[in-house]
C-alpha cells in the first residue's frame, strides 16, 4: 500500500470540481451504511465548495431519510466506479 502522502495516479483527473466540469467526468455518491447511490450535481458542488474544491476524501452525510451514514464520492475509471479516497 502506498504511503498516505503519495496520490494514486488515476485520482489526478478528479483532483477538483473544476477539473471534473472541464473533463465532463462522471461522479456519484454511495452511502457506506445504506448503499444508496446518488448522482453528484457538479453545479451545486461548485457553488458550495468552489471550482478548486476536491471530492477526494470528502464524506458528506447521507441524504436518505433516517440514515446516519456518510457517503463517499466515486469516479468512473476504466469501466469501474472507484471510491475517491487517497489512502
Residue pairs with C-beta under 8 A, 6 or more apart in sequence:
2 8
4 86
4 87
7 86
8 86
10 77
10 78
10 82
11 56
11 75
11 84
11 86
13 19
13 20
13 23
13 25
13 75
14 20
14 25
14 27
14 54
14 55
14 56
14 73
14 75
14 84
15 54
15 56
16 51
16 52
16 53
16 54
17 42
17 45
17 46
17 49
17 50
17 51
17 52
17 53
17 54
17 55
18 46
18 51
18 52
19 25
20 27
20 42
20 55
21 42
21 46
21 51
25 75
25 76
26 75
26 76
27 39
27 40
27 42
27 55
27 73
27 74
27 75
27 76
28 37
28 38
28 39
28 40
28 73
28 74
28 81
29 37
29 38
29 39
29 40
29 60
29 71
29 72
29 73
29 74
30 36
30 37
30 38
30 71
30 72
30 74
30 81
30 83
31 37
31 62
31 64
31 67
31 69
31 70
31 71
32 69
32 70
32 71
32 72
33 62
33 67
33 68
33 69
33 70
34 62
34 64
34 67
34 69
36 62
36 63
36 64
36 67
38 63
38 71
40 55
40 73
45 53
45 55
46 53
55 73
55 75
55 84
56 73
56 84
56 85
56 86
57 84
57 85
57 86
57 87
58 73
58 84
59 70
59 71
59 72
60 70
60 71
61 68
61 69
61 70
61 71
62 68
62 69
62 70
62 71
63 71
72 83
72 84
72 85
73 83
73 84
74 81
74 82
74 83
74 84
75 81
75 82
75 84
76 82
